[in-house]
Amino acid sequence: MITSLACRNSILARLATSSTRRRLLQTMTTNNLPFSTPSSTPAAIVPNFINKSLHRYSFSTSPDYTNYETWHRDNYEEDTVAAVGGSNVGTTDAAFHGLNTIRNFHPPNEVPRMSVLMELKDDVGALHDVLRFFWKYDVNISRIESRPVSNNDNDGIPKFDFFVDFYGKVGNANVDSLLRELKHMTDKLLVLDEKEVHWFPRHISELDLIANRTLDAGTDLEADHPGFRDVEYRQRRARLAELALNHRMHHAIPKTEYTTEEVKTWGLVWDTMENLWEKYACKEYMKSMNLMKKHCNYHRNAIPQLSSISSFLQIQTNFRLRPVAGLISSRDFLNGLAFRTFFCTQYIRHPSKPLYTPEPDICHELLGHVPMFADRDFCDFSQEIGLASLGASDEDVLKLARCYWHSVEFGLCRGEDGKNKAYGAGLLSSFGELEYACKERDGVGDDDGNDNDDDDDEKFVEVGEDSVPTRPVIKPWNPAVAAMQDFPITTYQPVYFLAESLQDAKLKMRKYCEDLPRAFFASYNAQTDTVHIDRPVRRTVGVPGSDEPK
């Protein structure tokens, strides 16, 4: 690394071109939190060392955060209130009108930024000499990343590539002057174009733009759905869907009055699962379930309210719930996890089949998913997948969705007794599959599905209209393998992935996400509910309100 600590301090001092900058540079921080500064001022420089040969200096950029807060207050809340206010407050059409107003508004956070690649010899003071021109022309840097050049010239002097992001654009007098100076100071200078990526939310308020992009409206039931011919059930689903469609982030989740029949269905599921949790659920789930019973009114005789659960989770792990009307795309769902937000349905399965549901319902959400969100390791694990999904390609979103399925939905971890325990919501809310996945499954099956038991390999058990092997394949948790593993959605899983612990699952997932080819790296700021990205991109594909693919 070229820049020693002394050299870095010298660089910081020379970057202080105004009294404002000098005051900010006096308050350096070691985390990635923005400063409460006017939107026109640069923020403090934050060193953030990345592993191996990659070294990154992250410059926290408060203008993005400030502008998002201003945009949300001035253009989001007022437009939405105007659209859904008065006598139309309960209508879905009004809610969509409000969203269309937002979609047509372009927030001012997209401050022009550009990137350059500079190649420098590893000489003493080389980086210092280059950066002084940023000081000279009053150009604010947002990121510096360095990598050693693998193919050096014959002169034997090591070289480094420096990727520098800064505010401005070609055509600006100061930027043009800076580029002319840099051309003479560097061995190689390339101006990098902004990458076009899939649209993704930058502020938590923008989750409202994707929460209603449902693949179904919560009422479009298939002909084989138990409630397909039940008019009253479908009307109830429509009312709950309308509540979700009208909801907005930062507004209190309204109370849902569940019927006696719905509570009865909830109680039947609770009674069926309770003993199985004691036997097969991971310790983190059991600990969290006790917290939910204590703080969120979890018991068999009442369906807990999303509002009280979300408030508790925000205190416990900074996670929250956001009602949705039905299924949303994998991209939109994972994007929500980046903001530590879980999109949650509110309808319940049909009472004719209380132990079966063809889609996620309130029993699956509150009994399977939600208790695990009271565990910080699990929340961090979920957010890793969410952050990696921001702006990702369709191919990578599919890989991340598979990882999510094989972990958050159907993941296993090793218990303290050495036996396999469930932490996936699809298992923790399904009495049949929970036992199928965990019962007497103490070992990890071979990758080819052969558990060294020739008799079991040819035995099958009937599950509904499907036949599944009597013994599923259990593989060690490896996100790279899980990302390529397809899965069925209407029957038991043929393959499960076993982590040594939730911490093990999180660390491996983090490493996998770091190795994905990404247009940028994102970090979440909990103080401002904003995602900061480390390089300029253009969010042009799948923009909410457009006809492009989501």
ChimeraX attribute file (.defattr): number of C-alpha atoms within 10 A of each C-alpha:
attribute: neighborCount
match mode: 1-to-1
recipient: residues
	/A:1	11
	/A:2	19
	/A:3	17
	/A:4	10
	/A:5	9
	/A:6	8
	/A:7	15
	/A:8	15
	/A:9	13
	/A:10	13
	/A:11	19
	/A:12	17
	/A:13	15
	/A:14	17
	/A:15	23
	/A:16	17
	/A:17	16
	/A:18	12
	/A:19	9
	/A:20	13
	/A:21	17
	/A:22	16
	/A:23	12
	/A:24	18
	/A:25	20
	/A:26	12
	/A:27	11
	/A:28	14
	/A:29	15
	/A:30	9
	/A:31	11
	/A:32	19
	/A:33	20
	/A:34	23
	/A:35	19
	/A:36	11
	/A:37	17
	/A:38	12
	/A:39	16
	/A:40	9
	/A:41	15
	/A:42	23
	/A:43	27
	/A:44	27
	/A:45	24
	/A:46	21
	/A:47	20
	/A:48	14
	/A:49	13
	/A:50	11
	/A:51	8
	/A:52	7
	/A:53	11
	/A:54	12
	/A:55	18
	/A:56	20
	/A:57	18
	/A:58	23
	/A:59	23
	/A:60	26
	/A:61	26
	/A:62	22
	/A:63	23
	/A:64	21
	/A:65	26
	/A:66	20
	/A:67	18
	/A:68	24
	/A:69	19
	/A:70	15
	/A:71	19
	/A:72	18
	/A:73	13
	/A:74	11
	/A:75	16
	/A:76	21
	/A:77	18
	/A:78	13
	/A:79	19
	/A:80	21
	/A:81	14
	/A:82	15
	/A:83	20
	/A:84	21
	/A:85	16
	/A:86	9
	/A:87	7
	/A:88	13
	/A:89	15
	/A:90	15
	/A:91	15
	/A:92	17
	/A:93	16
	/A:94	19
	/A:95	24
	/A:96	18
	/A:97	16
	/A:98	22
	/A:99	24
	/A:100	18
	/A:101	15
	/A:102	22
	/A:103	17
	/A:104	11
	/A:105	12
	/A:106	10
	/A:107	16
	/A:108	12
	/A:109	17
	/A:110	15
	/A:111	14
	/A:112	12
	/A:113	19
	/A:114	22
	/A:115	23
	/A:116	17
	/A:117	19
	/A:118	22
	/A:119	20
	/A:120	23
	/A:121	18
	/A:122	16
	/A:123	11
	/A:124	12
	/A:125	12
	/A:126	15
	/A:127	22
	/A:128	17
	/A:129	13
	/A:130	18
	/A:131	18
	/A:132	14
	/A:133	19
	/A:134	23
	/A:135	19
	/A:136	14
	/A:137	15
	/A:138	16
	/A:139	19
	/A:140	20
	/A:141	25
	/A:142	26
	/A:143	23
	/A:144	21
	/A:145	19
	/A:146	21
	/A:147	17
	/A:148	20
	/A:149	15
	/A:150	10
	/A:151	8
	/A:152	13
	/A:153	10
	/A:154	6
	/A:155	6
	/A:156	7
	/A:157	11
	/A:158	15
	/A:159	20
	/A:160	20
	/A:161	19
	/A:162	22
	/A:163	20
	/A:164	20
	/A:165	23
	/A:166	21
	/A:167	16
	/A:168	19
	/A:169	15
	/A:170	14
	/A:171	9
	/A:172	10
	/A:173	11
	/A:174	16
	/A:175	20
	/A:176	15
	/A:177	16
	/A:178	20
	/A:179	18
	/A:180	10
	/A:181	14
	/A:182	20
	/A:183	13
	/A:184	11
	/A:185	18
	/A:186	16
	/A:187	13
	/A:188	13
	/A:189	18
	/A:190	13
	/A:191	14
	/A:192	14
	/A:193	12
	/A:194	14
	/A:195	13
	/A:196	14
	/A:197	19
	/A:198	20
	/A:199	20
	/A:200	25
	/A:201	23
	/A:202	23
	/A:203	21
	/A:204	22
	/A:205	20
	/A:206	22
	/A:207	22
	/A:208	21
	/A:209	21
	/A:210	23
	/A:211	26
	/A:212	25
	/A:213	20
	/A:214	16
	/A:215	12
	/A:216	13
	/A:217	19
	/A:218	24
	/A:219	20
	/A:220	14
	/A:221	17
	/A:222	10
	/A:223	9
	/A:224	9
	/A:225	15
	/A:226	19
	/A:227	20
	/A:228	15
	/A:229	12
	/A:230	11
	/A:231	10
	/A:232	10
	/A:233	18
	/A:234	18
	/A:235	12
	/A:236	14
	/A:237	23
	/A:238	18
	/A:239	15
	/A:240	22
	/A:241	23
	/A:242	19
	/A:243	20
	/A:244	24
	/A:245	25
	/A:246	23
	/A:247	19
	/A:248	20
	/A:249	16
	/A:250	10
	/A:251	8
	/A:252	14
	/A:253	20
	/A:254	13
	/A:255	12
	/A:256	15
	/A:257	9
	/A:258	15
	/A:259	12
	/A:260	11
	/A:261	11
	/A:262	18
	/A:263	17
	/A:264	17
	/A:265	23
	/A:266	24
	/A:267	19
	/A:268	15
	/A:269	21
	/A:270	19
	/A:271	12
	/A:272	15
	/A:273	19
	/A:274	16
	/A:275	12
	/A:276	17
	/A:277	22
	/A:278	12
	/A:279	14
	/A:280	23
	/A:281	24
	/A:282	25
	/A:283	18
	/A:284	20
	/A:285	27
	/A:286	17
	/A:287	14
	/A:288	17
	/A:289	20
	/A:290	13
	/A:291	17
	/A:292	21
	/A:293	13
	/A:294	11
	/A:295	13
	/A:296	21
	/A:297	16
	/A:298	20
	/A:299	15
	/A:300	17
	/A:301	15
	/A:302	16
	/A:303	23
	/A:304	20
	/A:305	19
	/A:306	25
	/A:307	18
	/A:308	16
	/A:309	22
	/A:310	23
	/A:311	17
	/A:312	19
	/A:313	21
	/A:314	16
	/A:315	11
	/A:316	15
	/A:317	17
	/A:318	18
	/A:319	25
	/A:320	24
	/A:321	24
	/A:322	24
	/A:323	25
	/A:324	29
	/A:325	29
	/A:326	28
	/A:327	20
	/A:328	20
	/A:329	15
	/A:330	17
	/A:331	25
	/A:332	25
	/A:333	21
	/A:334	28
	/A:335	26
	/A:336	27
	/A:337	24
	/A:338	27
	/A:339	26
	/A:340	26
	/A:341	25
	/A:342	24
	/A:343	21
	/A:344	26
	/A:345	26
	/A:346	24
	/A:347	25
	/A:348	24
	/A:349	25
	/A:350	21
	/A:351	18
	/A:352	10
	/A:353	11
	/A:354	18
	/A:355	20
	/A:356	16
	/A:357	17
	/A:358	14
	/A:359	16
	/A:360	19
	/A:361	19
	/A:362	19
	/A:363	25
	/A:364	23
	/A:365	20
	/A:366	23
	/A:367	24
	/A:368	23
	/A:369	24
	/A:370	25
	/A:371	24
	/A:372	24
	/A:373	28
	/A:374	26
	/A:375	19
	/A:376	17
	/A:377	20
	/A:378	21
	/A:379	19
	/A:380	22
	/A:381	23
	/A:382	23
	/A:383	24
	/A:384	26
	/A:385	24
	/A:386	27
	/A:387	23
	/A:388	27
	/A:389	31
	/A:390	28
	/A:391	27
	/A:392	22
	/A:393	16
	/A:394	14
	/A:395	9
	/A:396	19
	/A:397	22
	/A:398	18
	/A:399	21
	/A:400	29
	/A:401	23
	/A:402	23
	/A:403	26
	/A:404	24
	/A:405	22
	/A:406	27
	/A:407	29
	/A:408	23
	/A:409	20
	/A:410	25
	/A:411	26
	/A:412	33
	/A:413	27
	/A:414	20
	/A:415	18
	/A:416	12
	/A:417	8
	/A:418	11
	/A:419	17
	/A:420	26
	/A:421	31
	/A:422	30
	/A:423	32
	/A:424	25
	/A:425	24
	/A:426	25
	/A:427	30
	/A:428	29
	/A:429	28
	/A:430	23
	/A:431	19
	/A:432	17
	/A:433	18
	/A:434	25
	/A:435	18
	/A:436	17
	/A:437	27
	/A:438	21
	/A:439	15
	/A:440	11
	/A:441	17
	/A:442	15
	/A:443	16
	/A:444	17
	/A:445	21
	/A:446	13
	/A:447	13
	/A:448	8
	/A:449	16
	/A:450	15
	/A:451	17
	/A:452	10
	/A:453	9
	/A:454	9
	/A:455	7
	/A:456	14
	/A:457	15
	/A:458	10
	/A:459	12
	/A:460	13
	/A:461	11
	/A:462	10
	/A:463	13
	/A:464	8
	/A:465	7
	/A:466	11
	/A:467	13
	/A:468	15
	/A:469	16
	/A:470	16
	/A:471	24
	/A:472	22
	/A:473	22
	/A:474	25
	/A:475	21
	/A:476	19
	/A:477	25
	/A:478	17
	/A:479	24
	/A:480	17
	/A:481	15
	/A:482	24
	/A:483	20
	/A:484	13
	/A:485	15
	/A:486	15
	/A:487	16
	/A:488	9
	/A:489	10
	/A:490	13
	/A:491	15
	/A:492	23
	/A:493	20
	/A:494	17
	/A:495	22
	/A:496	24
	/A:497	23
	/A:498	26
	/A:499	23
	/A:500	16
	/A:501	19
	/A:502	23
	/A:503	16
	/A:504	15
	/A:505	23
	/A:506	21
	/A:507	15
	/A:508	18
	/A:509	24
	/A:510	18
	/A:511	12
	/A:512	18
	/A:513	22
	/A:514	13
	/A:515	9
	/A:516	12
	/A:517	12
	/A:518	17
	/A:519	19
	/A:520	17
	/A:521	17
	/A:522	21
	/A:523	17
	/A:524	20
	/A:525	16
	/A:526	13
	/A:527	9
	/A:528	15
	/A:529	17
	/A:530	23
	/A:531	23
	/A:532	22
	/A:533	21
	/A:534	22
	/A:535	22
	/A:536	23
	/A:537	21
	/A:538	13
	/A:539	16
	/A:540	15
	/A:541	17
	/A:542	15
	/A:543	18
	/A:544	23
	/A:545	16
	/A:546	12
	/A:547	9
	/A:548	10
	/A:549	9
	/A:550	19
